[in-house]
């Protein structure tokens, strides 16, 4: 299955042209280097509606993986998790837990991340931290599991696949 990503940077200063976006480009570079097509990039301010709209726009553009960077901390302006929860169908907590665990290996501040991960139908949405270094470290953990996660969400792997394709159930020893 071809992975197609949407990359969303959440930064009020970046959206206002007051700060260069380094995290979004770092994310796109790593994804492309890993053979993942980036179908949409966007830079939005820390605003629940704008972030939620950007996530949905990436899915509509064909992304089956939507990655955000920024807006996951404790600042009152950090609203990326709230925006993400507004649009996902269900959470996938193991991904967020793994990203926090990786971050904790580098800094105790990793426990302050509120990033979430979840699914919008067959698309995976994951919140990453806002620094380029943290993005690269998070992607080291995340990129290897993306193909399998996307396959599962699309119903193309695992037990669901046998039923959906009309295949016979696996044979058991009693069938012999």
Secondary structure, DSSP 8 states (H G I E B T S, - for coil): ---EEEEEEE-HHHHTTSS---HHHHHHHHHHHTT-EEEEEEEE-S-HHHHHHHHHHHHHTT-SEEEEES--SSSTT--HHHHHHHH-SEE-HHHHHHHHHHHHHH-GGGGG----EEEETTEEEEEE-SSHHHHHHHHHHHHHHHHHHHHHHTT-SSHHHHHHTT------GGG-
